[in-house]
Amino acid sequence: MPMKRTAAILLTIAALTVGQFVGTPQTNASCSDRPAPGIDWSGCKKIGMLLSNEDMRGANLERTMLASTRLVGTNLAGANLERADLTRADLANVDLTGASLHKAVGHRTVLSGARLERVDLEKSDFSRANLSGANLAAARMAEGQFNRVQFEKAILRQADLKYANLSRATFAGADLTGADFTHAYLLRAHFEDADISGAKGITQQQLEVSCGNSATRLPSGLTAPGHWPCEAY
Protein backbone atom coordinates (compact mmCIF):
# COMPACT_ATOMS: atom_id res chain seq x y z
CA MET A 1 0.00 0.00 0.00
CA PRO A 2 1.51 3.41 -0.98
CA MET A 3 2.84 5.47 1.93
CA LYS A 4 0.55 8.47 1.24
CA ARG A 5 -2.58 6.31 1.16
CA THR A 6 -1.63 4.59 4.42
CA ALA A 7 -1.08 7.94 6.13
CA ALA A 8 -4.45 9.25 4.93
CA ILE A 9 -6.24 6.20 6.32
CA LEU A 10 -4.52 6.55 9.68
CA LEU A 11 -5.46 10.23 9.89
CA THR A 12 -9.08 9.43 9.11
CA ILE A 13 -9.23 6.76 11.83
CA ALA A 14 -7.65 9.15 14.32
CA ALA A 15 -10.15 11.89 13.49
CA LEU A 16 -13.10 9.53 13.92
CA THR A 17 -11.73 8.27 17.24
CA VAL A 18 -11.27 11.80 18.60
CA GLY A 19 -14.76 12.71 17.39
CA GLN A 20 -16.20 10.05 19.65
CA PHE A 21 -14.97 11.90 22.73
CA VAL A 22 -14.72 15.57 21.80
CA GLY A 23 -17.79 17.72 21.19
CA THR A 24 -20.14 14.81 20.61
CA PRO A 25 -23.62 15.44 22.12
CA GLN A 26 -24.74 13.02 24.81
CA THR A 27 -27.33 10.55 23.55
CA ASN A 28 -29.15 7.58 25.04
CA ALA A 29 -28.19 8.61 28.55
CA SER A 30 -28.80 6.26 31.45
CA CYS A 31 -31.59 6.82 33.95
CA SER A 32 -28.87 7.10 36.59
CA ASP A 33 -27.15 10.04 34.88
CA ARG A 34 -27.29 13.44 36.54
CA PRO A 35 -29.58 16.15 35.13
CA ALA A 36 -28.00 18.15 32.32
CA PRO A 37 -29.00 19.95 29.12
CA GLY A 38 -30.22 17.42 26.56
CA ILE A 39 -30.37 14.57 29.09
CA ASP A 40 -32.26 11.49 27.86
CA TRP A 41 -34.43 10.13 30.66
CA SER A 42 -37.16 8.88 28.38
CA GLY A 43 -39.20 6.17 30.11
CA CYS A 44 -37.28 6.55 33.38
CA LYS A 45 -38.82 6.59 36.86
CA LYS A 46 -38.00 9.84 38.69
CA ILE A 47 -40.76 9.78 41.27
CA GLY A 48 -40.58 12.01 44.34
CA MET A 49 -37.16 13.44 43.50
CA LEU A 50 -35.64 16.87 44.21
CA LEU A 51 -34.66 18.42 40.87
CA SER A 52 -35.15 22.12 41.52
CA ASN A 53 -33.15 24.85 39.75
CA GLU A 54 -31.48 22.39 37.36
CA ASP A 55 -30.56 23.12 33.74
CA MET A 56 -32.36 20.50 31.64
CA ARG A 57 -32.95 22.45 28.46
CA GLY A 58 -33.94 20.21 25.56
CA ALA A 59 -34.21 17.15 27.79
CA ASN A 60 -35.96 14.04 26.50
CA LEU A 61 -38.47 13.11 29.20
CA GLU A 62 -40.97 11.30 27.00
CA ARG A 63 -43.08 8.90 29.11
CA THR A 64 -40.89 9.72 32.13
CA MET A 65 -42.56 9.22 35.51
CA LEU A 66 -42.10 12.44 37.50
CA ALA A 67 -45.02 12.15 39.89
CA SER A 68 -44.56 14.14 43.12
CA THR A 69 -41.14 15.34 41.94
CA ARG A 70 -40.00 18.87 42.84
CA LEU A 71 -38.76 20.79 39.78
CA VAL A 72 -39.16 24.35 41.06
CA GLY A 73 -37.27 26.86 38.91
CA THR A 74 -35.80 24.20 36.61
CA ASN A 75 -35.03 25.15 33.00
CA LEU A 76 -36.88 22.73 30.71
CA ALA A 77 -37.15 25.02 27.68
CA GLY A 78 -37.67 22.99 24.52
CA ALA A 79 -37.88 19.73 26.46
CA ASN A 80 -39.89 16.73 25.31
CA LEU A 81 -42.35 15.64 28.01
CA GLU A 82 -44.84 13.90 25.75
CA ARG A 83 -46.96 11.42 27.72
CA ALA A 84 -44.93 12.17 30.87
CA ASP A 85 -46.55 11.66 34.28
CA LEU A 86 -46.35 14.89 36.31
CA THR A 87 -49.09 14.06 38.80
CA ARG A 88 -48.74 16.24 41.93
CA ALA A 89 -45.31 17.42 40.79
CA ASP A 90 -44.17 20.93 41.79
CA LEU A 91 -43.07 22.91 38.75
CA ALA A 92 -43.56 26.41 40.13
CA ASN A 93 -41.59 29.01 38.15
CA VAL A 94 -40.26 26.36 35.78
CA ASP A 95 -39.25 27.37 32.24
CA LEU A 96 -41.08 25.18 29.71
CA THR A 97 -40.94 27.63 26.82
CA GLY A 98 -41.58 25.77 23.56
CA ALA A 99 -41.70 22.40 25.32
CA SER A 100 -44.00 19.54 24.34
CA LEU A 101 -46.35 18.10 26.94
CA HIS A 102 -48.55 16.47 24.35
CA LYS A 103 -50.81 13.91 26.08
CA ALA A 104 -48.94 14.44 29.37
CA VAL A 105 -50.72 13.89 32.69
CA GLY A 106 -50.51 16.40 35.53
CA HIS A 107 -53.34 15.98 38.01
CA ARG A 108 -53.01 18.57 40.81
CA THR A 109 -49.65 19.64 39.41
CA VAL A 110 -48.29 23.03 40.51
CA LEU A 111 -47.26 25.24 37.57
CA SER A 112 -47.81 28.62 39.18
CA GLY A 113 -45.61 31.32 37.67
CA ALA A 114 -44.30 28.91 35.03
CA ARG A 115 -43.15 30.01 31.58
CA LEU A 116 -45.23 28.04 29.10
CA GLU A 117 -45.12 30.22 26.00
CA ARG A 118 -45.81 28.23 22.82
CA VAL A 119 -46.00 25.00 24.81
CA ASP A 120 -47.81 21.99 23.34
CA LEU A 121 -50.47 20.83 25.82
CA GLU A 122 -52.80 19.32 23.26
CA LYS A 123 -54.78 16.33 24.56
CA SER A 124 -53.02 16.58 27.92
CA ASP A 125 -54.78 16.11 31.27
CA PHE A 126 -53.95 18.72 33.91
CA SER A 127 -57.16 18.50 35.90
CA ARG A 128 -57.07 20.52 39.15
CA ALA A 129 -53.62 21.91 38.35
CA ASN A 130 -52.46 25.30 39.60
CA LEU A 131 -51.51 27.54 36.67
CA SER A 132 -52.04 30.85 38.43
CA GLY A 133 -49.71 33.53 37.14
CA ALA A 134 -48.32 31.23 34.43
CA ASN A 135 -47.45 32.58 30.99
CA LEU A 136 -49.32 30.47 28.43
CA ALA A 137 -49.10 32.90 25.52
CA ALA A 138 -49.74 31.08 22.22
CA ALA A 139 -49.97 27.75 24.06
CA ARG A 140 -51.60 24.88 22.16
CA MET A 141 -54.17 23.41 24.53
CA ALA A 142 -56.79 22.03 22.16
CA GLU A 143 -58.75 18.99 23.40
CA GLY A 144 -56.96 19.13 26.76
CA GLN A 145 -58.48 18.37 30.15
CA PHE A 146 -58.22 21.48 32.34
CA ASN A 147 -61.25 21.11 34.57
CA ARG A 148 -60.98 22.92 37.92
CA VAL A 149 -57.64 24.44 36.89
CA GLN A 150 -56.61 27.72 38.51
CA PHE A 151 -55.81 30.25 35.77
CA GLU A 152 -55.98 33.35 37.99
CA LYS A 153 -53.77 36.14 36.59
CA ALA A 154 -52.38 33.75 33.97
CA ILE A 155 -51.44 35.01 30.50
CA LEU A 156 -53.43 33.14 27.86
CA ARG A 157 -52.99 35.54 24.95
CA GLN A 158 -53.59 33.76 21.62
CA ALA A 159 -53.85 30.38 23.41
CA ASP A 160 -55.64 27.65 21.47
CA LEU A 161 -58.33 26.23 23.76
CA LYS A 162 -60.56 24.71 21.10
CA TYR A 163 -62.56 21.72 22.36
CA ALA A 164 -60.76 21.90 25.75
CA ASN A 165 -62.56 20.87 28.93
CA LEU A 166 -62.46 23.98 31.14
CA SER A 167 -65.34 23.11 33.43
CA ARG A 168 -65.08 24.87 36.80
CA ALA A 169 -61.74 26.45 35.85
CA THR A 170 -61.12 29.93 37.32
CA PHE A 171 -59.96 32.91 35.25
CA ALA A 172 -60.06 35.96 37.54
CA GLY A 173 -57.55 38.55 36.36
CA ALA A 174 -56.32 36.40 33.45
CA ASP A 175 -55.22 37.92 30.14
CA LEU A 176 -57.48 36.20 27.59
CA THR A 177 -56.84 38.46 24.62
CA GLY A 178 -57.11 36.40 21.44
CA ALA A 179 -57.61 33.13 23.35
CA ASP A 180 -59.72 30.77 21.22
CA PHE A 181 -62.56 29.11 23.15
CA THR A 182 -64.26 27.60 20.09
CA HIS A 183 -66.30 24.57 21.24
CA ALA A 184 -64.59 24.62 24.65
CA TYR A 185 -66.60 23.04 27.48
CA LEU A 186 -67.31 25.85 29.95
CA LEU A 187 -69.72 24.29 32.43
CA ARG A 188 -69.39 26.37 35.62
CA ALA A 189 -66.18 27.98 34.31
CA HIS A 190 -65.55 30.99 36.54
CA PHE A 191 -65.18 34.29 34.71
CA GLU A 192 -65.85 36.44 37.76
CA ASP A 193 -63.62 39.54 37.61
CA ALA A 194 -62.29 38.40 34.22
CA ASP A 195 -62.04 40.25 30.91
CA ILE A 196 -63.14 37.96 28.08
CA SER A 197 -64.03 40.80 25.72
CA GLY A 198 -61.00 40.06 23.54
CA ALA A 199 -61.42 36.28 23.52
CA LYS A 200 -62.50 34.38 20.40
CA GLY A 201 -65.07 31.68 19.79
CA ILE A 202 -67.22 32.22 22.90
CA THR A 203 -70.94 31.86 22.22
CA GLN A 204 -73.99 32.84 24.20
CA GLN A 205 -74.70 29.15 24.73
CA GLN A 206 -71.30 28.69 26.38
CA LEU A 207 -71.91 31.70 28.62
CA GLU A 208 -75.25 30.31 29.74
CA VAL A 209 -73.52 27.39 31.49
CA SER A 210 -70.62 29.43 32.89
CA CYS A 211 -70.32 31.78 35.86
CA GLY A 212 -69.52 35.48 36.04
CA ASN A 213 -70.39 38.70 37.80
CA SER A 214 -70.93 42.39 37.14
CA ALA A 215 -67.18 42.87 36.68
CA THR A 216 -66.96 40.31 33.86
CA ARG A 217 -66.28 42.05 30.54
CA LEU A 218 -68.00 40.27 27.65
CA PRO A 219 -67.35 40.07 23.90
CA SER A 220 -69.46 42.33 21.74
CA GLY A 221 -72.95 40.95 21.08
CA LEU A 222 -73.08 38.68 24.13
CA THR A 223 -75.04 39.32 27.32
CA ALA A 224 -74.63 38.19 30.91
CA PRO A 225 -76.92 35.25 31.76
CA GLY A 226 -79.68 35.87 34.27
CA HIS A 227 -78.22 33.42 36.78
CA TRP A 228 -75.00 35.43 37.20
CA PRO A 229 -73.50 35.53 39.75
CA CYS A 230 -73.74 31.79 40.23
CA GLU A 231 -74.93 30.43 43.52
CA ALA A 232 -72.27 29.01 45.80
CA TYR A 233 -71.72 25.30 45.38
C-alpha positions as CSV (number, residue, x, y, z in Angstrom):
1,M,0.0,0.0,0.0
2,P,1.5,3.4,-1.0
3,M,2.8,5.5,1.9
4,K,0.5,8.5,1.2
5,R,-2.6,6.3,1.2
6,T,-1.6,4.6,4.4
7,A,-1.1,7.9,6.1
8,A,-4.5,9.3,4.9
9,I,-6.2,6.2,6.3
10,L,-4.5,6.5,9.7
11,L,-5.5,10.2,9.9
12,T,-9.1,9.4,9.1
13,I,-9.2,6.8,11.8
14,A,-7.6,9.1,14.3
15,A,-10.2,11.9,13.5
16,L,-13.1,9.5,13.9
17,T,-11.7,8.3,17.2
18,V,-11.3,11.8,18.6
19,G,-14.8,12.7,17.4
20,Q,-16.2,10.1,19.6
21,F,-15.0,11.9,22.7
22,V,-14.7,15.6,21.8
23,G,-17.8,17.7,21.2
24,T,-20.1,14.8,20.6
25,P,-23.6,15.4,22.1
26,Q,-24.7,13.0,24.8
27,T,-27.3,10.6,23.5
28,N,-29.2,7.6,25.0
29,A,-28.2,8.6,28.5
30,S,-28.8,6.3,31.4
31,C,-31.6,6.8,33.9
32,S,-28.9,7.1,36.6
33,D,-27.1,10.0,34.9
34,R,-27.3,13.4,36.5
35,P,-29.6,16.2,35.1
36,A,-28.0,18.1,32.3
37,P,-29.0,19.9,29.1
38,G,-30.2,17.4,26.6
39,I,-30.4,14.6,29.1
40,D,-32.3,11.5,27.9
41,W,-34.4,10.1,30.7
42,S,-37.2,8.9,28.4
43,G,-39.2,6.2,30.1
44,C,-37.3,6.5,33.4
45,K,-38.8,6.6,36.9
46,K,-38.0,9.8,38.7
47,I,-40.8,9.8,41.3
48,G,-40.6,12.0,44.3
49,M,-37.2,13.4,43.5
50,L,-35.6,16.9,44.2
51,L,-34.7,18.4,40.9
52,S,-35.2,22.1,41.5
53,N,-33.1,24.8,39.7
54,E,-31.5,22.4,37.4
55,D,-30.6,23.1,33.7
56,M,-32.4,20.5,31.6
57,R,-33.0,22.5,28.5
58,G,-33.9,20.2,25.6
59,A,-34.2,17.1,27.8
60,N,-36.0,14.0,26.5
61,L,-38.5,13.1,29.2
62,E,-41.0,11.3,27.0
63,R,-43.1,8.9,29.1
64,T,-40.9,9.7,32.1
65,M,-42.6,9.2,35.5
66,L,-42.1,12.4,37.5
67,A,-45.0,12.1,39.9
68,S,-44.6,14.1,43.1
69,T,-41.1,15.3,41.9
70,R,-40.0,18.9,42.8
71,L,-38.8,20.8,39.8
72,V,-39.2,24.3,41.1
73,G,-37.3,26.9,38.9
74,T,-35.8,24.2,36.6
75,N,-35.0,25.1,33.0
76,L,-36.9,22.7,30.7
77,A,-37.2,25.0,27.7
78,G,-37.7,23.0,24.5
79,A,-37.9,19.7,26.5
80,N,-39.9,16.7,25.3
81,L,-42.4,15.6,28.0
82,E,-44.8,13.9,25.8
83,R,-47.0,11.4,27.7
84,A,-44.9,12.2,30.9
85,D,-46.6,11.7,34.3
86,L,-46.4,14.9,36.3
87,T,-49.1,14.1,38.8
88,R,-48.7,16.2,41.9
89,A,-45.3,17.4,40.8
90,D,-44.2,20.9,41.8
91,L,-43.1,22.9,38.7
92,A,-43.6,26.4,40.1
93,N,-41.6,29.0,38.1
94,V,-40.3,26.4,35.8
95,D,-39.2,27.4,32.2
96,L,-41.1,25.2,29.7
97,T,-40.9,27.6,26.8
98,G,-41.6,25.8,23.6
99,A,-41.7,22.4,25.3
100,S,-44.0,19.5,24.3
101,L,-46.4,18.1,26.9
102,H,-48.6,16.5,24.3
103,K,-50.8,13.9,26.1
104,A,-48.9,14.4,29.4
105,V,-50.7,13.9,32.7
106,G,-50.5,16.4,35.5
107,H,-53.3,16.0,38.0
108,R,-53.0,18.6,40.8
109,T,-49.6,19.6,39.4
110,V,-48.3,23.0,40.5
111,L,-47.3,25.2,37.6
112,S,-47.8,28.6,39.2
113,G,-45.6,31.3,37.7
114,A,-44.3,28.9,35.0
115,R,-43.2,30.0,31.6
116,L,-45.2,28.0,29.1
117,E,-45.1,30.2,26.0
118,R,-45.8,28.2,22.8
119,V,-46.0,25.0,24.8
120,D,-47.8,22.0,23.3
121,L,-50.5,20.8,25.8
122,E,-52.8,19.3,23.3
123,K,-54.8,16.3,24.6
124,S,-53.0,16.6,27.9
125,D,-54.8,16.1,31.3
126,F,-53.9,18.7,33.9
127,S,-57.2,18.5,35.9
128,R,-57.1,20.5,39.2
129,A,-53.6,21.9,38.4
130,N,-52.5,25.3,39.6
131,L,-51.5,27.5,36.7
132,S,-52.0,30.8,38.4
133,G,-49.7,33.5,37.1
134,A,-48.3,31.2,34.4
135,N,-47.4,32.6,31.0
136,L,-49.3,30.5,28.4
137,A,-49.1,32.9,25.5
138,A,-49.7,31.1,22.2
139,A,-50.0,27.8,24.1
140,R,-51.6,24.9,22.2
141,M,-54.2,23.4,24.5
142,A,-56.8,22.0,22.2
143,E,-58.8,19.0,23.4
144,G,-57.0,19.1,26.8
145,Q,-58.5,18.4,30.1
146,F,-58.2,21.5,32.3
147,N,-61.3,21.1,34.6
148,R,-61.0,22.9,37.9
149,V,-57.6,24.4,36.9
150,Q,-56.6,27.7,38.5
151,F,-55.8,30.3,35.8
152,E,-56.0,33.3,38.0
153,K,-53.8,36.1,36.6
154,A,-52.4,33.8,34.0
155,I,-51.4,35.0,30.5
156,L,-53.4,33.1,27.9
157,R,-53.0,35.5,24.9
158,Q,-53.6,33.8,21.6
159,A,-53.8,30.4,23.4
160,D,-55.6,27.6,21.5
161,L,-58.3,26.2,23.8
162,K,-60.6,24.7,21.1
163,Y,-62.6,21.7,22.4
164,A,-60.8,21.9,25.7
165,N,-62.6,20.9,28.9
166,L,-62.5,24.0,31.1
167,S,-65.3,23.1,33.4
168,R,-65.1,24.9,36.8
169,A,-61.7,26.4,35.9
170,T,-61.1,29.9,37.3
171,F,-60.0,32.9,35.3
172,A,-60.1,36.0,37.5
173,G,-57.6,38.6,36.4
174,A,-56.3,36.4,33.5
175,D,-55.2,37.9,30.1
176,L,-57.5,36.2,27.6
177,T,-56.8,38.5,24.6
178,G,-57.1,36.4,21.4
179,A,-57.6,33.1,23.3
180,D,-59.7,30.8,21.2
181,F,-62.6,29.1,23.2
182,T,-64.3,27.6,20.1
183,H,-66.3,24.6,21.2
184,A,-64.6,24.6,24.7
185,Y,-66.6,23.0,27.5
186,L,-67.3,25.9,29.9
187,L,-69.7,24.3,32.4
188,R,-69.4,26.4,35.6
189,A,-66.2,28.0,34.3
190,H,-65.6,31.0,36.5
191,F,-65.2,34.3,34.7
192,E,-65.9,36.4,37.8
193,D,-63.6,39.5,37.6
194,A,-62.3,38.4,34.2
195,D,-62.0,40.3,30.9
196,I,-63.1,38.0,28.1
197,S,-64.0,40.8,25.7
198,G,-61.0,40.1,23.5
199,A,-61.4,36.3,23.5
200,K,-62.5,34.4,20.4
201,G,-65.1,31.7,19.8
202,I,-67.2,32.2,22.9
203,T,-70.9,31.9,22.2
204,Q,-74.0,32.8,24.2
205,Q,-74.7,29.1,24.7
206,Q,-71.3,28.7,26.4
207,L,-71.9,31.7,28.6
208,E,-75.2,30.3,29.7
209,V,-73.5,27.4,31.5
210,S,-70.6,29.4,32.9
211,C,-70.3,31.8,35.9
212,G,-69.5,35.5,36.0
213,N,-70.4,38.7,37.8
214,S,-70.9,42.4,37.1
215,A,-67.2,42.9,36.7
216,T,-67.0,40.3,33.9
217,R,-66.3,42.1,30.5
218,L,-68.0,40.3,27.7
219,P,-67.3,40.1,23.9
220,S,-69.5,42.3,21.7
221,G,-72.9,41.0,21.1
222,L,-73.1,38.7,24.1
223,T,-75.0,39.3,27.3
224,A,-74.6,38.2,30.9
225,P,-76.9,35.2,31.8
226,G,-79.7,35.9,34.3
227,H,-78.2,33.4,36.8
228,W,-75.0,35.4,37.2
229,P,-73.5,35.5,39.7
230,C,-73.7,31.8,40.2
231,E,-74.9,30.4,43.5
232,A,-72.3,29.0,45.8
233,Y,-71.7,25.3,45.4
